[in-house]
Amino acid sequence: MRRILAILIATSLLIAACGSDDEDSSDSSTTAAAGSATSSDLASNADVPEVTIPDPVPEELTITDVKVGDGAEVKEDSVVTVNYVGKGANTGQVFDESYTRGQPATFSLDGVIEGWSQGLVGMKVGGTRELVIPAELAYGDTPQPGSTIEPGETLVFRVDLLEVESPPSEDQVAVVEDRGQPDPVVPDPLPTELTEIDDIDGSGAEVVAGSVVYIQFIAVAASSGEIVDSTWNEGVPIRVPLDETVQAWSEGMVGMKEGGRRTIVAPPSAVFSGPPPSDLGIEADETLIFIIDLVSVASGGSADSASGASADTGATDLPGEDGATTTTADGAGESTETTAANANATTTTTAE
């Protein structure tokens, strides 16, 4: 269905597995992941970090930690928030960056080019990493139309990691899946104000204002009792930043705990800023009832807590052969290099 979801969530990132051809969960802030390009004159902006094209240009994925963070670590299934700048190795032109937009990019590692999904694993919040990505791990011979990226071009990125969070665990997903989709129930009498009713109390982390949550939900039209939208058809939780959604959710989910189920009775004013779009088939005075299962409250660290991190503060975890982790100690002014055989990548750590 997902007819109402696009209205409920302004820029929420859906887990990649739940996408469909008629959905667009991307945001203009994630153009590096999608491959969209911007004007090359961005390179002249003083706020954009300089990216140096190595000579010679490596033929394999090369990872250089300019600064090692000390916050949360990126895993293969993490959702990350970064600032970045990308430059073509052939042209030397900046084809995209987030700094002048003033809005970092947030994305799941299973929804970006392979060079990013491999190259960011092991990075820690507060760190800066440079990636040299060969074409076969980027856009190959067919970059997106309008991009300044040339066919077969190697790309060089500088990435500042601001935040990392992990999607729900299998156990968290199972708690909700095992009880299944709720039946649509319309409270009688029907409240006229935004109302929350806890159907099942959770026992995990608690939602606070501005949390990022993973949920399953159904939306029910109070006048008919019919389900007008649902995530249960696809069976994959959606990621919802509460500061980017409607009042019914941003206020109505606060206080929920992981594993809980809550009914939110939402008058039209708590969902729509004006009349509902005509294609939804919802009357202007329709009260909506959301039955929400809270799978998890997303965890993560922020760069604020890692602002003093540098490459010589301790051990650096680097992805090793066959997915293992190789730990190397960094000293001031020293560099440490290893080859991550599982990703065919060379990793270098340097003291800034």
KEKE-3310 file (N, C-alpha, C; in steps of 0.2 Angstrom, whole numbers, plus 5000, padded with zeros to 4 digits):
npx = (5004:5007:5002:5000:5011:5021:5018:5018:5031:5044:5058:5062:5072:5070:5073:5083:5079:5065:5061:5052:5046:5038:5041:5049:5062:5073:5083:5088:5099:5107:5115:5127:5127:5117:5122:5120:5126:5133:5137:5153:5160:5159:5170:5178:5173:5177:5173:5173:5182:5198:5202:5214:5220:5228:5244:5253:5236:5227:5223:5214:5201:5205:5208:5210:5213:5212:5210:5206:5192:5183:5171:5155:5156:5156:5146:5142:5129:5125:5117:5122:5127:5135:5147:5153:5164:5166:5177:5182:5194:5200:5196:5197:5188:5176:5162:5151:5145:5142:5144:5142:5128:5124:5118:5120:5123:5112:5111:5109:5121:5118:5112:5120:5134:5146:5159:5157:5150:5159:5170:5167:5165:5171:5175:5175:5164:5167:5178:5189:5189:5197:5193:5198:5190:5188:5181:5173:5168:5160:5152:5154:5154:5143:5139:5127:5115:5119:5128:5145:5154:5165:5164:5169:5177:5188:5184:5187:5184:5182:5177:5168:5163:5149:5138:5132:5121:5113:5103:5087:5090:5089:5082:5075:5066:5060:5052:5041:5036:5032:5020:5012:5002:4992:4974:4962:4955:4943:4942:4929:4920:4925:4940:4942:4953:4971:4976:4984:4985:4991:4993:5001:5013:5030:5047:5060:5072:5067:5057:5061:5058:5062:5069:5075:5067:5062:5049:5033:5018:5000:4987:4972:4956:4944:4931:4927:4933:4942:4958:4970:4983:4999:5013:5015:5013:5025:5033:5044:5053:5051:5062:5060:5063:5059:5059:5056:5043:5025:5014:5006:5014:5027:5024:5015:5022:5031:5038:5035:5041:5053:5047:5034:5017:5006:4991:4987:4976:4972:4967:4963:4970:4982:4989:4988:4992:4983:4969:4968:4977:4969:4970:4971:4959:4953:4943:4941:4938:4942:4947:4961:4968:4982:4990:5004:5019:5033:5049:5062:5073:5083:5101:5116:5131:5137:5146:5150:5154:5166:5175:5188:5195:5209:5222:5232:5227:5225:5221:5217:5204:5204:5197:5200:5207:5195:5184:5188:5194:5208:5219:5228:5241:5242:5255:5260:5263:5266:5262:5250:5248:5237:5231:5214:5209:5196:5189:5196:5204:5215:5221:5225:5232:5234:5243:5235)
npy = (4994:5008:5021:5032:5033:5040:5053:5054:5053:5063:5063:5050:5036:5021:5004:4995:4983:4983:4991:4996:4996:5007:5016:5029:5031:5039:5053:5070:5073:5062:5060:5055:5041:5038:5042:5053:5069:5085:5102:5105:5116:5117:5113:5124:5130:5136:5129:5116:5101:5098:5086:5075:5068:5053:5048:5036:5032:5020:5004:4996:4995:5007:5012:5025:5030:5046:5052:5044:5039:5038:5034:5025:5011:5007:4994:4980:4981:4994:5010:5025:5042:5055:5068:5072:5073:5070:5066:5065:5054:5055:5067:5076:5084:5090:5080:5079:5084:5086:5097:5111:5110:5110:5099:5084:5067:5053:5036:5018:5005:4995:5000:5008:5012:4999:5001:5010:5003:4993:5001:5009:5001:4997:5010:5023:5034:5051:5050:5052:5047:5043:5037:5027:5022:5010:5009:4998:4995:5006:5016:5009:5008:5015:5028:5039:5048:5065:5066:5071:5062:5051:5037:5022:5028:5030:5034:5047:5049:5059:5057:5061:5054:5056:5050:5034:5020:5005:4993:4984:4970:4952:4946:4956:4959:4947:4947:4955:4950:4937:4939:4944:4953:4966:4966:4977:4989:5000:5012:5014:5025:5036:5045:5063:5070:5069:5054:5041:5024:5010:4995:4983:4982:4987:4982:4986:4998:5015:5027:5043:5061:5065:5053:5040:5027:5010:5003:4993:4995:4998:5008:5014:5018:5028:5029:5018:5007:5001:4995:5006:5008:5000:4992:4979:4970:4968:4965:4970:4981:4999:5013:5027:5044:5053:5067:5071:5068:5067:5075:5066:5055:5059:5064:5055:5042:5044:5038:5025:5008:4997:4983:4985:4988:5000:5010:5024:5037:5048:5064:5073:5085:5081:5074:5078:5094:5101:5098:5080:5072:5069:5057:5048:5044:5048:5056:5074:5076:5064:5053:5045:5029:5023:5008:5003:4994:4993:4990:4993:5005:5015:5014:5024:5034:5051:5064:5074:5068:5063:5072:5075:5065:5057:5050:5044:5039:5026:5009:5003:4996:4986:4979:4962:4948:4936:4941:4943:4953:4964:4970:4985:4994:5012:5024:5041:5050:5039:5027:5014:5000:4988:4974:4971:4957:4951:4961:4965:4976:4990:4996:5010:5018:5034:5046:5062)
npz = (5000:5006:5004:5012:5019:5013:5016:5029:5033:5031:5026:5028:5029:5021:5025:5014:5009:5009:4998:4983:4966:4965:4975:4982:4992:4993:4996:4993:5000:4999:4988:4984:4987:4978:4966:4959:4952:4955:4951:4945:4950:4963:4969:4971:4983:4999:5010:5008:5010:5004:4991:4986:4972:4970:4964:4957:4952:4962:4957:4964:4977:4989:5005:5016:5032:5038:5049:5064:5072:5088:5092:5089:5079:5062:5055:5043:5040:5044:5047:5042:5045:5036:5031:5015:5001:4983:4970:4953:4947:4934:4928:4938:4944:4956:4958:4967:4983:5001:5009:5006:5005:5017:5024:5030:5023:5025:5025:5022:5022:5014:5003:4994:4983:4979:4983:4993:5003:5006:5009:5020:5031:5048:5051:5063:5072:5072:5064:5049:5033:5018:5002:4988:4974:4962:4946:4944:4957:4958:4947:4935:4918:4915:4921:4929:4919:4915:4925:4929:4930:4921:4910:4916:4926:4940:4957:4969:4986:5001:5017:5031:5046:5055:5062:5067:5066:5070:5062:5067:5078:5074:5084:5089:5079:5077:5089:5086:5074:5077:5084:5074:5062:5068:5072:5064:5075:5080:5092:5104:5114:5100:5102:5101:5101:5099:5104:5114:5116:5125:5119:5121:5132:5130:5134:5132:5126:5128:5119:5115:5112:5096:5093:5083:5075:5072:5065:5063:5056:5055:5046:5049:5044:5053:5050:5042:5047:5039:5033:5027:5025:5026:5033:5035:5024:5017:5027:5033:5044:5045:5045:5055:5058:5071:5072:5059:5055:5055:5067:5074:5075:5079:5092:5097:5098:5108:5123:5121:5122:5117:5108:5111:5108:5101:5100:5091:5090:5079:5075:5060:5059:5065:5056:5043:5035:5028:5017:5014:5001:4986:4980:4990:4994:5006:5017:5021:5035:5041:5054:5058:5063:5070:5072:5080:5080:5090:5085:5087:5095:5087:5089:5091:5089:5091:5083:5091:5103:5100:5096:5099:5094:5087:5076:5083:5095:5100:5097:5081:5072:5059:5044:5041:5033:5026:5033:5046:5060:5060:5072:5074:5082:5083:5081:5085:5071:5064:5051:5047:5038:5029:5020:5016:5012:5010:5004:4994:4996:5000:5015:5024:5038:5044:5054:5059)
capx = (5000:5011:4999:5000:5018:5025:5015:5019:5038:5047:5064:5064:5076:5067:5077:5084:5075:5058:5059:5048:5047:5033:5042:5055:5064:5079:5083:5093:5106:5111:5117:5133:5124:5113:5126:5119:5131:5132:5142:5160:5162:5159:5177:5181:5171:5182:5171:5173:5189:5202:5203:5220:5220:5234:5248:5248:5229:5227:5218:5209:5198:5210:5205:5215:5210:5216:5208:5203:5187:5183:5164:5152:5159:5152:5145:5140:5122:5124:5115:5127:5127:5141:5148:5158:5166:5168:5181:5184:5201:5202:5194:5199:5182:5171:5155:5146:5148:5137:5146:5138:5121:5122:5114:5124:5119:5111:5110:5110:5126:5116:5109:5125:5139:5149:5165:5156:5148:5165:5175:5166:5165:5176:5176:5172:5162:5172:5184:5189:5192:5198:5192:5199:5185:5188:5174:5169:5164:5156:5146:5156:5155:5137:5137:5120:5115:5120:5134:5152:5158:5166:5163:5175:5182:5189:5182:5190:5180:5184:5171:5168:5158:5145:5134:5131:5116:5112:5095:5085:5093:5085:5078:5070:5062:5056:5047:5035:5034:5029:5013:5009:4999:4986:4967:4960:4951:4941:4939:4922:4919:4931:4942:4942:4960:4977:4976:4988:4983:4996:4990:5006:5019:5037:5052:5067:5073:5061:5057:5060:5057:5068:5072:5075:5064:5060:5042:5028:5011:4994:4983:4964:4951:4940:4924:4925:4937:4947:4966:4971:4990:5002:5020:5015:5013:5031:5036:5051:5052:5053:5065:5057:5066:5053:5059:5055:5037:5019:5013:5003:5019:5032:5022:5012:5026:5036:5036:5034:5047:5054:5043:5028:5012:5002:4986:4987:4970:4975:4962:4966:4975:4988:4992:4988:4993:4978:4965:4972:4978:4963:4971:4971:4953:4952:4939:4945:4937:4943:4951:4965:4970:4988:4992:5011:5023:5040:5054:5068:5075:5090:5107:5122:5135:5137:5153:5151:5157:5172:5178:5195:5199:5215:5224:5236:5224:5224:5221:5213:5202:5204:5194:5205:5205:5190:5180:5191:5197:5215:5220:5235:5241:5245:5259:5260:5267:5267:5256:5249:5244:5236:5226:5208:5208:5189:5186:5201:5205:5221:5219:5231:5230:5239:5241:5234)
capy = (5000:5014:5027:5037:5033:5046:5059:5053:5053:5068:5061:5044:5031:5014:4998:4994:4977:4984:4996:4993:5001:5013:5020:5033:5033:5043:5060:5074:5073:5055:5059:5051:5034:5036:5043:5060:5073:5092:5106:5104:5122:5116:5112:5131:5132:5135:5125:5109:5099:5096:5079:5075:5062:5050:5047:5034:5030:5013:5000:4992:4999:5009:5015:5028:5034:5052:5053:5038:5041:5034:5033:5019:5008:5005:4987:4979:4983:5000:5016:5030:5049:5057:5073:5069:5076:5066:5069:5060:5053:5057:5074:5080:5088:5088:5079:5079:5085:5088:5102:5117:5109:5111:5094:5078:5062:5047:5030:5012:5003:4990:5004:5012:5009:4994:5004:5013:4998:4990:5005:5012:4996:4998:5017:5025:5040:5056:5049:5055:5042:5044:5031:5027:5017:5009:5010:4992:4996:5012:5016:5006:5011:5018:5033:5042:5054:5072:5066:5073:5056:5048:5030:5018:5032:5029:5040:5048:5052:5060:5055:5062:5050:5059:5046:5027:5016:4998:4991:4980:4963:4947:4944:4961:4958:4941:4948:4958:4946:4932:4940:4946:4960:4967:4967:4984:4991:5007:5013:5017:5030:5038:5051:5068:5073:5064:5049:5035:5018:5005:4988:4979:4986:4984:4981:4988:5005:5020:5032:5050:5066:5065:5047:5037:5021:5005:5001:4990:4999:4998:5014:5012:5024:5027:5029:5012:5002:4997:4997:5011:5008:4995:4989:4971:4966:4967:4962:4973:4987:5005:5018:5034:5049:5056:5074:5072:5065:5071:5076:5060:5050:5062:5065:5049:5037:5045:5034:5018:5004:4992:4977:4987:4990:5006:5012:5031:5039:5054:5068:5075:5090:5079:5070:5082:5101:5103:5092:5075:5072:5066:5050:5043:5042:5049:5062:5079:5075:5057:5052:5039:5025:5019:5003:5003:4989:4996:4985:4995:5012:5015:5017:5027:5039:5057:5066:5078:5065:5061:5078:5075:5059:5057:5043:5041:5038:5020:5004:5004:4990:4986:4973:4958:4942:4932:4945:4944:4960:4965:4976:4987:5000:5017:5029:5047:5051:5033:5024:5007:4998:4981:4973:4968:4952:4950:4966:4967:4983:4992:5001:5014:5023:5039:5051:5068)
capz = (5000:5007:5001:5017:5022:5010:5019:5036:5034:5026:5023:5031:5025:5022:5024:5007:5007:5008:4993:4978:4960:4965:4980:4982:4999:4993:4998:4990:5004:4998:4981:4983:4987:4972:4960:4956:4952:4955:4947:4947:4953:4970:4971:4973:4989:5004:5016:5005:5011:4998:4989:4982:4967:4971:4958:4952:4955:4963:4953:4969:4983:4994:5011:5020:5038:5039:5057:5067:5077:5094:5093:5087:5073:5056:5053:5036:5040:5048:5044:5043:5043:5034:5026:5010:4994:4978:4964:4948:4946:4927:4927:4944:4946:4961:4955:4972:4990:5005:5014:5004:5005:5024:5026:5029:5020:5029:5021:5024:5018:5009:4997:4991:4978:4983:4986:5000:5007:5008:5012:5027:5037:5052:5052:5069:5073:5073:5060:5042:5028:5010:4998:4981:4972:4955:4942:4945:4963:4958:4942:4930:4912:4914:4926:4928:4915:4918:4929:4926:4930:4915:4910:4919:4930:4947:4961:4976:4991:5008:5021:5038:5049:5060:5066:5065:5070:5068:5061:5073:5078:5072:5090:5090:5073:5079:5094:5083:5069:5080:5086:5068:5061:5072:5069:5065:5080:5081:5099:5105:5109:5096:5104:5096:5101:5098:5110:5114:5120:5125:5119:5123:5135:5129:5140:5129:5126:5127:5114:5117:5107:5091:5092:5077:5077:5067:5067:5059:5057:5050:5047:5049:5043:5058:5048:5039:5050:5034:5033:5022:5023:5031:5031:5036:5018:5015:5033:5034:5048:5042:5049:5055:5062:5074:5070:5052:5053:5057:5075:5077:5076:5083:5099:5099:5100:5114:5129:5120:5123:5112:5109:5113:5103:5103:5096:5091:5087:5076:5071:5053:5060:5068:5051:5037:5036:5024:5015:5012:4994:4983:4978:4996:4996:5013:5018:5025:5042:5043:5059:5057:5069:5069:5077:5079:5084:5090:5084:5090:5095:5084:5093:5087:5092:5087:5082:5097:5109:5098:5093:5101:5092:5082:5073:5088:5102:5102:5092:5075:5070:5051:5041:5039:5028:5028:5037:5053:5062:5062:5076:5074:5086:5079:5085:5083:5065:5060:5047:5047:5032:5029:5015:5017:5006:5008:5000:4989:4998:5004:5020:5027:5043:5045:5060:5055)
cpx = (5004:5009:5000:5007:5022:5024:5018:5027:5041:5053:5067:5067:5073:5073:5077:5080:5068:5056:5055:5048:5043:5035:5049:5057:5070:5078:5089:5099:5110:5113:5123:5131:5121:5117:5125:5125:5129:5137:5149:5163:5162:5166:5180:5178:5175:5180:5171:5181:5192:5203:5209:5219:5227:5237:5253:5241:5229:5221:5213:5207:5204:5207:5211:5212:5215:5215:5204:5198:5187:5176:5162:5155:5154:5152:5143:5133:5120:5120:5119:5125:5134:5141:5153:5159:5169:5171:5182:5191:5204:5201:5197:5194:5178:5164:5149:5149:5142:5138:5142:5131:5119:5118:5118:5119:5118:5108:5112:5116:5124:5112:5114:5129:5143:5156:5163:5154:5153:5169:5174:5165:5171:5178:5172:5170:5167:5178:5183:5192:5192:5197:5194:5195:5186:5181:5170:5165:5161:5151:5148:5157:5148:5135:5130:5120:5115:5126:5140:5156:5159:5165:5170:5180:5182:5187:5186:5186:5184:5177:5172:5162:5155:5141:5133:5126:5116:5105:5094:5089:5087:5080:5073:5064:5057:5050:5040:5032:5030:5022:5009:5005:4993:4979:4965:4954:4949:4938:4932:4921:4925:4933:4943:4949:4965:4977:4980:4985:4988:4992:4994:5012:5026:5041:5059:5068:5067:5062:5056:5059:5063:5071:5071:5072:5063:5054:5039:5022:5006:4990:4976:4960:4945:4933:4922:4928:4941:4954:4967:4979:4993:5009:5020:5015:5020:5035:5043:5050:5054:5057:5062:5061:5060:5053:5058:5048:5031:5018:5010:5008:5025:5030:5019:5016:5031:5033:5035:5041:5047:5050:5036:5023:5007:4997:4986:4981:4972:4969:4966:4971:4982:4992:4993:4988:4987:4973:4969:4972:4972:4964:4972:4964:4950:4948:4943:4944:4939:4948:4955:4968:4976:4989:5000:5015:5030:5045:5060:5069:5082:5095:5112:5125:5135:5144:5155:5155:5164:5176:5185:5199:5204:5218:5229:5234:5223:5224:5216:5211:5201:5201:5199:5203:5200:5185:5182:5193:5204:5216:5227:5235:5245:5249:5259:5265:5269:5261:5256:5245:5243:5231:5221:5207:5201:5186:5190:5203:5212:5219:5225:5228:5236:5238:5241:5238)
cpy = (5006:5020:5033:5038:5039:5053:5059:5055:5058:5066:5054:5039:5024:5009:4996:4988:4978:4989:4992:4998:5007:5017:5024:5035:5037:5050:5064:5074:5066:5054:5055:5043:5033:5038:5049:5065:5081:5095:5105:5110:5122:5115:5119:5134:5131:5130:5118:5107:5097:5089:5079:5068:5059:5048:5042:5032:5023:5010:4996:4997:5001:5013:5018:5032:5040:5053:5047:5041:5036:5033:5026:5017:5006:4997:4987:4982:4990:5005:5022:5037:5052:5064:5070:5074:5071:5069:5064:5060:5056:5064:5079:5085:5085:5086:5079:5080:5087:5094:5109:5116:5110:5105:5087:5072:5056:5042:5024:5009:4998:4994:5009:5008:5004:4997:5008:5008:4994:4995:5009:5008:4997:5005:5018:5032:5045:5055:5052:5049:5044:5037:5032:5021:5016:5008:5004:4991:5002:5012:5013:5010:5015:5023:5036:5047:5060:5072:5068:5067:5052:5040:5026:5022:5030:5035:5040:5052:5054:5060:5057:5059:5054:5055:5039:5024:5010:4997:4986:4973:4958:4945:4950:4961:4953:4942:4951:4954:4940:4933:4942:4952:4960:4968:4974:4985:4998:5008:5016:5018:5033:5045:5057:5072:5067:5060:5043:5030:5012:4998:4983:4983:4983:4984:4983:4995:5009:5025:5039:5055:5066:5059:5045:5030:5017:5002:4996:4994:4997:5005:5012:5018:5023:5026:5022:5006:4998:5000:5001:5011:5003:4993:4982:4967:4964:4964:4964:4980:4993:5009:5024:5038:5053:5064:5076:5069:5070:5071:5069:5055:5053:5063:5058:5043:5038:5042:5027:5015:4999:4985:4978:4988:4995:5008:5020:5033:5047:5058:5071:5080:5087:5075:5075:5090:5104:5097:5087:5075:5067:5059:5045:5041:5043:5056:5067:5078:5068:5057:5045:5036:5022:5014:5001:4998:4992:4991:4987:5003:5012:5018:5020:5032:5046:5060:5071:5075:5062:5066:5078:5069:5060:5050:5040:5040:5031:5015:5005:4997:4990:4979:4968:4952:4938:4935:4946:4951:4960:4971:4978:4994:5006:5022:5036:5048:5045:5031:5017:5005:4990:4980:4969:4963:4951:4955:4969:4974:4984:4997:5004:5018:5028:5044:5058:5073)
cpz = (5000:5004:5006:5019:5019:5013:5026:5038:5028:5022:5026:5027:5026:5021:5017:5005:5006:5002:4987:4972:4961:4971:4979:4989:4999:4995:4995:4994:5003:4991:4979:4983:4980:4965:4956:4957:4952:4951:4949:4950:4960:4973:4974:4980:4995:5010:5014:5006:5004:4997:4984:4978:4968:4964:4960:4956:4956:4959:4958:4974:4988:4999:5015:5026:5040:5047:5059:5073:5083:5096:5091:5080:5068:5055:5046:5035:5043:5044:5046:5041:5042:5031:5021:5004:4990:4972:4959:4947:4939:4926:4932:4946:4951:4958:4960:4979:4994:5009:5012:5005:5013:5027:5025:5026:5025:5025:5024:5019:5013:5003:4994:4986:4983:4986:4992:5005:5010:5012:5018:5033:5041:5054:5059:5069:5075:5068:5053:5038:5021:5007:4991:4978:4964:4952:4944:4952:4964:4953:4936:4923:4910:4920:4924:4923:4918:4923:4926:4927:4923:4915:4912:4923:4937:4951:4967:4980:4998:5012:5028:5041:5055:5065:5063:5069:5067:5067:5067:5072:5076:5078:5091:5085:5075:5084:5091:5078:5071:5082:5080:5068:5065:5068:5069:5070:5080:5088:5099:5112:5106:5099:5099:5096:5100:5105:5109:5118:5119:5125:5122:5126:5133:5135:5138:5130:5125:5122:5117:5111:5103:5090:5085:5078:5071:5070:5061:5060:5052:5051:5045:5048:5048:5056:5045:5043:5045:5035:5027:5020:5028:5028:5032:5029:5015:5021:5035:5038:5044:5047:5049:5060:5065:5073:5063:5050:5056:5065:5078:5079:5081:5090:5101:5101:5106:5120:5128:5121:5118:5113:5110:5107:5105:5098:5097:5087:5085:5072:5065:5054:5063:5062:5045:5038:5032:5022:5013:5004:4992:4982:4984:4997:5003:5014:5022:5033:5045:5049:5057:5063:5066:5074:5075:5083:5084:5090:5088:5090:5093:5089:5089:5092:5088:5088:5088:5102:5107:5094:5094:5098:5087:5081:5078:5095:5104:5096:5087:5073:5062:5049:5039:5034:5031:5033:5044:5054:5064:5066:5076:5078:5082:5084:5082:5077:5062:5056:5048:5041:5032:5023:5017:5012:5005:5004:4995:4990:5001:5009:5023:5032:5045:5051:5057:5058)
residu = (MET:ARG:ARG:ILE:LEU:ALA:ILE:LEU:ILE:ALA:THR:SER:LEU:LEU:ILE:ALA:ALA:CYS:GLY:SER:ASP:ASP:GLU:ASP:SER:SER:ASP:SER:SER:THR:THR:ALA:ALA:ALA:GLY:SER:ALA:THR:SER:SER:ASP:LEU:ALA:SER:ASN:ALA:ASP:VAL:PRO:GLU:VAL:THR:ILE:PRO:ASP:PRO:VAL:PRO:GLU:GLU:LEU:THR:ILE:THR:ASP:VAL:LYS:VAL:GLY:ASP:GLY:ALA:GLU:VAL:LYS:GLU:ASP:SER:VAL:VAL:THR:VAL:ASN:TYR:VAL:GLY:LYS:GLY:ALA:ASN:THR:GLY:GLN:VAL:PHE:ASP:GLU:SER:TYR:THR:ARG:GLY:GLN:PRO:ALA:THR:PHE:SER:LEU:ASP:GLY:VAL:ILE:GLU:GLY:TRP:SER:GLN:GLY:LEU:VAL:GLY:MET:LYS:VAL:GLY:GLY:THR:ARG:GLU:LEU:VAL:ILE:PRO:ALA:GLU:LEU:ALA:TYR:GLY:ASP:THR:PRO:GLN:PRO:GLY:SER:THR:ILE:GLU:PRO:GLY:GLU:THR:LEU:VAL:PHE:ARG:VAL:ASP:LEU:LEU:GLU:VAL:GLU:SER:PRO:PRO:SER:GLU:ASP:GLN:VAL:ALA:VAL:VAL:GLU:ASP:ARG:GLY:GLN:PRO:ASP:PRO:VAL:VAL:PRO:ASP:PRO:LEU:PRO:THR:GLU:LEU:THR:GLU:ILE:ASP:ASP:ILE:ASP:GLY:SER:GLY:ALA:GLU:VAL:VAL:ALA:GLY:SER:VAL:VAL:TYR:ILE:GLN:PHE:ILE:ALA:VAL:ALA:ALA:SER:SER:GLY:GLU:ILE:VAL:ASP:SER:THR:TRP:ASN:GLU:GLY:VAL:PRO:ILE:ARG:VAL:PRO:LEU:ASP:GLU:THR:VAL:GLN:ALA:TRP:SER:GLU:GLY:MET:VAL:GLY:MET:LYS:GLU:GLY:GLY:ARG:ARG:THR:ILE:VAL:ALA:PRO:PRO:SER:ALA:VAL:PHE:SER:GLY:PRO:PRO:PRO:SER:ASP:LEU:GLY:ILE:GLU:ALA:ASP:GLU:THR:LEU:ILE:PHE:ILE:ILE:ASP:LEU:VAL:SER:VAL:ALA:SER:GLY:GLY:SER:ALA:ASP:SER:ALA:SER:GLY:ALA:SER:ALA:ASP:THR:GLY:ALA:THR:ASP:LEU:PRO:GLY:GLU:ASP:GLY:ALA:THR:THR:THR:THR:ALA:ASP:GLY:ALA:GLY:GLU:SER:THR:GLU:THR:THR:ALA:ALA:ASN:ALA:ASN:ALA:THR:THR:THR:THR:THR:ALA:GLU)
# end
